[in-house]
């Protein structure tokens, strides 16, 4: 079920719409319940962590592109599903850009600190 379908079905408020399924940023933090299990399966290098976070975003964009292509070719895909998938991919990409901006801002702040 898509994020919008889950929100509609559960009757959640507008703040729940900011939740994105598929982007598991909790795996980047340490501690909490099951941290040992996550640490065992979590990649230890930066490239692995980055690919683990970005891969759901790429999947959403590919799904939206496939649905759009199906609609344009007249293969029976509903137009509303295509539009919803494109919006989900757009919101996921915007979230990723904002997370990147915050990480870069934090790094720049660390570099400005006097030693």
C-alpha positions in Angstrom: 0.0 0.0 0.0 1.3 3.4 -0.8 2.0 6.1 1.8 -1.1 8.0 0.8 -3.3 4.9 0.9 -2.0 4.0 4.3 -2.7 7.5 5.6 -6.2 7.5 4.2 -7.0 4.1 5.5 -5.7 4.8 9.0 -7.4 8.3 9.2 -4.1 9.9 10.3 -3.6 13.6 10.3 -1.7 15.8 7.9 1.6 15.4 9.9 1.6 11.7 9.1 1.9 12.5 5.4 5.5 13.5 6.0 6.4 9.9 6.8 8.0 8.1 3.9 7.9 4.4 3.6 11.1 2.7 2.3 13.5 5.3 3.7 14.9 3.6 6.9 17.0 6.3 8.4 16.7 4.6 11.8 19.4 2.1 10.7 22.0 4.9 10.8 21.7 5.5 14.6 23.2 3.3 17.3 21.5 2.1 20.4 17.9 1.1 21.0 16.1 -2.2 20.7 17.8 -4.6 18.4 20.9 -2.5 17.9 23.2 -5.5 17.9 21.2 -7.1 15.2 21.3 -4.0 13.1 25.0 -3.5 13.7 25.7 -7.1 12.5 23.8 -6.5 9.2 24.6 -2.8 8.7 27.4 -1.9 6.4 30.4 -0.4 8.1 31.7 1.8 5.3 30.3 5.1 4.2 29.5 3.9 0.6 27.5 0.9 2.0 25.5 3.2 4.4 24.8 5.6 1.6 23.7 3.0 -0.9 21.4 1.5 1.8 19.7 4.8 2.3 19.6 5.8 -1.4 18.4 2.5 -2.8 14.7 2.9 -1.7 14.7 6.4 -3.3 16.0 4.9 -6.6 13.3 2.2 -6.4 10.6 4.8 -5.9 11.8 6.8 -8.9 12.0 3.7 -11.1 8.5 2.6 -10.1 7.2 6.1 -10.9 8.9 6.1 -14.3 7.5 2.6 -15.1 4.0 3.6 -14.2 4.2 6.8 -16.2 5.5 4.9 -19.2 2.7 2.4 -18.9 0.1 5.3 -18.8 1.7 7.0 -21.8 1.7 3.8 -23.8 -1.9 3.1 -22.9 -1.2 -0.2 -21.2 -4.1 0.2 -18.7 -2.2 1.6 -15.7 -4.4 4.1 -13.9 -3.4 7.7 -14.2 -3.9 8.5 -10.5 -1.4 5.8 -9.5 1.2 7.3 -11.8 0.7 10.8 -10.4 0.8 9.5 -6.8 4.0 7.5 -7.5 5.6 10.6 -9.1 4.7 12.7 -6.0 6.0 10.1 -3.6 9.3 10.0 -5.6 9.5 13.8 -5.6 8.9 14.0 -1.8 11.4 11.3 -1.2 14.0 13.1 -3.3 13.3 16.4 -1.5 13.8 14.6 1.8 17.1 13.2 0.7 18.3 16.6 -0.5 17.3 18.2 2.9 19.1 15.4 4.8 22.2 15.9 2.7 22.0 19.7 3.3 21.8 19.2 7.0 24.8 16.7 7.0 26.9 19.2 4.9 25.8 22.1 7.2 26.9 20.0 10.3 30.2 19.1 8.7 30.9 22.8 7.9 30.0 23.8 11.4 32.5 21.3 12.8 35.2 22.6 10.4 34.6 26.2 11.7 35.1 25.2 15.4 38.3 26.5 16.9 40.8 23.8 18.0 
